Amino acid sequence: MNAIKKISGIVWIVLSLAAIWFLFTRAAHELSAVDVKPDKKIFWYSILPVYVPLMLGLTLFGWYALKGEYDRVAE
């Protein structure tokens, strides 16, 4: 069971960092257009500060799972 937790920790780290990368590349692509509407700017300027810390929290969760912080201790 502990091996599954460590593998899932790696999965969480990879998925959360991939999500951050996707958010920034998508925002850069949409905001670098010639005619950017204000609603797109408002969207990305409000989404990035919300979702990036959430994804960093998932990265931290995966790091703790990888390091064995959630392993059951034998009593």
N, C-alpha and C positions, 0 to 999 in steps of 0.2 A: 504494500500500500504506500510505503514511503517513496518508492521509486516512481510511482504514478504521480505523486505530489511534486517531485523534482522535475519530472518531464513536463508536467503542466506549468511549472514555474518558467521553464524555458519557453514554452508556447506563449504564455502571457507576456513575457518580455518581448519576444519577437513581434507578436501581434500589436502590442501597444506602441512600440517604436515604429512599426510599419504604418500604423494609423497616424502618428504624428507626422511622419514623412509625407504621407498622402495628403493630409490637411494642408501642410505648407506648400507642397507643389501645386495642389489644386488652387489654393488662394493666390499664389504667385502667377499662375496661368491666367486666372480670371481677372486679376487686378492689373495685369500688364497689357491688357487689351487697349486698343486705341480709344474706343468710346466706352468708358466704364460708367455705368449708371450709379447714382448714389445709393440705391438699395443694395447693390452688390457690395459696395464698400461697407455699409452698415452691417450687412450680414457677416462678412468675413472678420470685420473688426470686433464683432461681438462673439462670434463662434470660437475664434482662436484662443482668447483668454479664458474661455470656459472649458473647452475640451482638452487643451494641452495639459493643464494640471490634473485633470481626470486620468488621462493616459499615463502621465508620470506616476500617479498613484497606483495604477495597474502594473506599471513596471516595478515599482517598489514591492508590491504584493508578490509578483513573480520572483523577485530577488530573494525575498524572505522564504518563499516556498523552495527555491533552489538551494538555499543555505540550510534548510532543514528546520526552520523555526516552527513549523506546523506539525512536525513529527510527534508522534505519541511517545511519551516517556513511560517506560515500564515501571510499575509501582511495586 
